[in-house]
């Protein structure tokens, strides 16, 4: 007999396939990460902090929240920093929902949403994305009931890269005023699409973002939530006072002070590598979902064999199944040079 809640003891853990990943041995195109090292000033800032003999002190966050607010063009009172965007997702769902409430989570999508919803023992409704129609707006609206307390919208969605139109998000927020509308914008820098500017007009909107993807800092775990000040104050009642690692704050301060390094990488990925790879897929007649993100979900004829072939040649990609259980490969883009080599490898396999 478990001492824990029965539904939690019966759950499975979220276990991403991290074993054996080595950036010195592999080109990592499987987790939508930045494929090049972070800005040297970020590494130096962390080294300097350690050398200053301050590791024995509790975290002191200074003005990092206001710096992020300035970056996002919102008010400081509308921002809460978190231990990765995963913590933001967790805090929002735990704070907004009770056992037995309904959560609408269009899929397939990022597994963390389901994981947290299942911990809270929510009833999950999962309208389906489609390659042709994209985000299932009509199905989401039709699923809203008086029991709906959470609607999750990943913009863009993962693994499909699907863009969710701003007007669709706002229509859903208006249709479900008693529900938390969690808009995950973790790929914001690649798309520049956001609803962060209207969180005061829509008090049920909560935006999560991260420094893991574009900024290349997933190992330090730093994210943030944008919402109206009342929501932020409520979430701060739940978040711990020292939940964010001090070294993460040091790294993010240095990254924000040197945005050009990241902006240049984004430009190369979105304006060079992405169109280059999509053109290759078109030429080869390989099906893929339209994507506005730094990754693409493609469906070659022999996906498992291609994944193993790429692995043997030092490139890791991520198998993902669609609603019909068909296996595709989600591949994130890197530099022009990395993408050219990827195309050569796939061409040899074909």
C-alpha positions in Angstrom: 0.0 0.0 0.0 1.4 3.4 -1.0 1.6 6.3 1.4 1.0 8.6 -1.6 -2.2 9.5 -3.4 -3.3 6.4 -5.3 -3.5 8.2 -8.7 0.1 9.5 -8.3 1.5 6.1 -7.4 -0.1 4.6 -10.5 1.3 7.2 -12.8 4.4 6.9 -15.0 7.3 9.3 -14.7 8.1 11.7 -17.6 11.4 10.2 -18.8 12.8 12.0 -21.8 15.5 10.0 -23.6 18.6 11.7 -22.2 20.9 8.8 -21.9 24.0 8.9 -24.0 23.6 12.4 -25.2 27.0 14.1 -25.6 27.6 17.4 -27.4 31.2 16.4 -28.0 30.2 13.2 -29.8 26.8 14.1 -31.3 25.1 16.8 -33.1 22.1 17.2 -30.9 19.0 17.9 -33.0 16.6 16.0 -30.8 15.6 18.4 -28.0 15.1 21.7 -29.8 18.2 23.1 -28.1 20.6 25.7 -29.4 23.3 23.8 -31.3 26.2 26.2 -30.7 27.9 27.2 -27.4 26.5 30.1 -25.4 28.0 33.5 -25.5 31.5 33.5 -23.9 30.5 36.4 -21.6 27.8 34.2 -20.1 30.4 31.5 -19.2 32.8 34.1 -17.9 30.1 35.7 -15.7 29.4 32.3 -14.0 33.1 31.6 -13.5 33.6 35.1 -12.0 30.7 34.5 -9.6 32.2 31.2 -8.4 35.6 32.7 -8.0 34.1 35.5 -5.9 33.4 33.0 -3.1 29.7 33.6 -2.9 28.4 30.1 -3.3 27.8 29.8 0.5 25.2 32.6 0.3 21.5 32.2 -0.3 20.3 33.5 -3.7 19.8 37.3 -4.1 18.0 38.1 -7.3 18.6 41.8 -7.5 16.8 43.5 -10.4 16.6 40.5 -12.7 12.8 40.6 -12.8 12.7 44.2 -13.9 15.4 43.4 -16.6 13.2 40.6 -18.0 10.2 42.9 -17.9 12.1 45.5 -19.9 13.1 42.8 -22.4 9.5 41.7 -22.7 8.0 45.3 -22.8 5.8 44.6 -19.8 5.7 45.8 -16.2 7.9 44.3 -13.5 4.7 43.5 -11.5 3.6 41.3 -14.4 6.7 39.0 -14.2 7.7 36.1 -12.0 10.9 34.2 -12.5 10.9 30.4 -12.2 13.1 27.4 -12.1 12.7 26.8 -15.8 9.4 27.2 -17.6 8.4 23.8 -16.3 8.1 25.2 -12.8 5.9 28.0 -14.2 3.6 25.4 -15.8 3.5 23.4 -12.6 2.7 26.4 -10.4 -0.1 27.6 -12.7 -1.8 24.3 -12.9 -1.5 23.5 -9.2 -2.7 26.9 -8.2 -5.7 27.1 -10.7 -7.0 23.5 -10.6 -8.6 21.1 -8.1 -9.0 17.3 -8.4 -11.8 16.5 -10.9 -11.6 19.8 -12.8 -11.4 19.6 -16.6 -8.3 20.5 -18.6 -8.3 21.1 -22.3 -4.9 20.2 -23.7 -4.7 20.0 -27.5 -2.3 17.3 -28.7 0.0 15.9 -29.5 2.0 18.3 -27.5 4.7 18.8 -24.8 4.3 15.9 -22.3 4.9 18.2 -19.2 1.4 19.6 -19.5 -0.2 16.2 -19.1 2.2 15.2 -16.4 1.3 18.0 -14.1 -2.5 17.7 -14.9 -2.4 14.1 -14.0 -0.6 14.8 -10.7 -3.6 17.1 -9.9 -6.0 14.3 -11.1 -7.7 16.5 -13.7 -9.9 15.2 -16.4 -8.1 15.8 -19.6 -9.8 16.6 -22.9 -7.4 16.4 -25.9 -8.6 17.9 -29.2 -6.2 17.0 -32.0 -3.9 19.2 -34.1 -3.9 18.3 -37.8 -1.4 18.9 -40.5 -3.9 20.6 -42.8 -6.1 22.6 -40.3 -3.5 23.3 -37.6 -4.7 24.3 -34.2 -8.2 22.9 -33.3 -9.9 26.1 -32.3 -13.4 24.9 -32.9 -12.9 21.7 -31.0 -11.4 23.6 -28.1 -14.3 26.1 -27.9 -16.8 23.2 -28.1 -15.1 21.4 -25.2 -15.4 24.3 -22.8 -17.8 23.6 -19.9 -18.5 25.0 -16.4 -15.9 22.5 -15.2 -13.1 23.7 -17.4 -10.4 25.3 -15.3 -7.4 25.0 -17.6 -6.7 25.4 -21.3 -3.1 24.9 -22.5 -2.0 26.5 -25.7 1.6 25.9 -26.9 2.5 28.6 -29.4 4.1 27.3 -31.4 3.2 23.7 -30.6 5.7 21.0 -30.0 6.3 18.6 -31.8 4.4 20.0 -34.8 5.7 23.6 -34.9 2.1 24.8 -35.5 1.4 28.5 -35.0 -1.7 29.4 -33.0 -3.2 32.6 -34.3 -3.4 35.4 -31.7 -7.1 35.9 -32.4 -7.7 32.3 -31.6 -6.0 32.5 -28.3 -7.9 35.6 -27.3 -11.2 34.2 -28.5 -10.6 31.1 -26.2 -9.6 33.3 -23.3 -12.9 35.3 -23.7 -15.0 32.1 -24.0 -13.5 30.6 -20.8 -13.2 33.4 -18.3 -13.2 31.1 -15.3 -10.3 29.0 -16.7 -6.5 29.6 -16.6 -5.3 30.0 -20.2 -1.7 28.8 -20.1 0.1 30.0 -23.3 3.5 28.5 -23.5 5.8 30.8 -25.6 9.0 29.0 -25.0 10.1 29.5 -28.6 9.1 33.2 -28.6 12.4 34.4 -29.9 12.0 32.3 -33.1 8.5 33.5 -33.8 8.0 36.9 -32.1 4.4 35.9 -31.6 3.0 36.7 -28.2 -0.1 37.7 -26.1 2.0 39.1 -23.3 0.9 42.6 -24.2 -2.7 41.9 -23.3 -2.5 40.1 -19.9 -4.2 43.1 -18.2 -7.1 43.0 -20.7 -7.5 39.2 -20.3 -6.9 38.4 -16.6 -7.1 34.6 -17.2 -4.0 34.7 -19.5 -0.7 33.4 -18.2 2.3 33.2 -20.5 5.3 31.0 -19.8 8.7 31.5 -21.4 12.2 30.1 -20.9 15.9 30.8 -21.5 16.5 27.1 -22.3 15.8 27.1 -26.1 16.9 30.2 -27.9 19.4 31.4 -25.3 21.0 28.0 -25.0 20.8 27.7 -21.2 18.6 24.7 -20.3 21.2 23.3 -17.9 20.8 26.3 -15.5 17.0 26.1 -15.5 15.6 29.6 -15.8 12.1 30.6 -17.0 9.4 33.2 -16.2 5.7 33.8 -16.1 4.0 36.9 -17.5 0.5 37.7 -16.3 -1.4 40.5 -14.6 -0.1 41.7 -11.2 -2.8 40.0 -9.2 -2.0 36.6 -10.7 1.7 37.1 -10.3 1.3 37.9 -6.6 -0.9 34.8 -6.1 1.7 32.6 -7.8 4.4 34.1 -5.6 2.5 32.8 -2.6 3.2 29.3 -4.0 6.7 29.6 -5.4 9.5 29.3 -2.9 11.8 32.3 -2.0 14.9 30.5 -3.2 13.6 28.2 -6.0 15.8 29.8 -8.7 19.5 29.0 -8.8 21.8 32.0 -8.3 24.1 30.9 -11.1 21.1 30.9 -13.4 20.4 34.5 -12.6 24.1 35.4 -13.2 24.0 33.6 -16.6 20.7 35.3 -17.6 22.0 38.8 -16.6 25.0 38.2 -18.9 22.9 36.9 -21.7 20.5 39.9 -21.6 23.5 42.2 -21.6 24.7 40.6 -24.9 21.5 39.9 -26.9 23.3 40.2 -30.3 24.9 36.7 -29.9 21.5 35.1 -29.6 19.8 37.3 -32.2 22.5 36.3 -34.8 21.9 32.6 -34.1 18.1 33.1 -34.4 18.6 34.8 -37.8 20.8 32.1 -39.1 18.4 29.3 -38.0 15.2 30.9 -39.2 16.4 32.7 -42.4 19.1 30.2 -43.6 18.9 26.7 -42.1 15.1 26.4 -41.9 14.3 27.3 -45.5 17.3 25.3 -46.7 16.1 22.1 -45.0 12.4 22.6 -46.0 13.5 23.1 -49.6 15.4 19.8 -49.4 12.3 18.0 -48.0 10.2 19.5 -50.8 12.7 18.3 -53.4 12.7 14.8 -51.9 9.0 14.7 -51.6 9.2 14.1 -47.8 6.1 15.0 -46.0 6.3 17.5 -43.0 4.1 19.7 -40.9 4.2 23.4 -41.6 6.4 24.9 -38.8 7.0 28.4 -37.5 9.5 27.2 -35.0 13.2 26.2 -35.0 12.3 22.5 -35.7 10.3 20.5 -38.2 8.3 17.3 -37.8 8.9 15.2 -40.9 7.6 11.8 -42.0 10.0 9.9 -44.2 9.2 6.4 -45.5 11.5 4.6 -43.1 11.7 6.9 -40.0 13.1 4.3 -37.6 15.9 3.2 -40.0 16.7 6.9 -40.7 16.9 7.7 -37.0 19.3 4.8 -36.4 21.4 5.7 -39.4 21.7 9.3 -38.2 22.6 8.1 -34.7 25.3 5.9 -36.1 26.7 9.0 -37.9 26.7 11.2 -34.8 23.3 13.0 -35.2 20.5 12.6 -32.7 16.9 13.3 -33.7 13.6 12.6 -31.9 11.0 10.1 -33.0 7.4 11.3 -32.3 4.1 9.7 -33.2 1.0 11.5 -34.5 -2.6 10.9 -33.5 -2.7 7.9 -35.8 0.5 6.4 -34.2 2.5 7.1 -37.4 6.1 7.7 -36.5 7.8 10.9 -37.6 11.1 12.5 -36.8 11.3 15.9 -35.1 14.5 17.6 -36.0 15.6 21.0 -34.8 17.7 23.3 -36.9 21.2 24.4 -36.2 23.8 26.5 -38.1 24.1 26.6 -41.9 27.1 24.3 -41.8 25.3 21.8 -39.5 22.2 21.8 -41.7 24.3 21.3 -44.9 25.9 18.2 -43.3 22.5 16.9 -42.1 21.2 17.2 -45.7 24.2 15.3 -47.0 23.7 12.5 -44.5 20.0 12.1 -45.3 20.7 12.3 -49.0 23.2 9.4 -48.6 20.6 7.4 -46.7 17.9 8.0 -49.3 
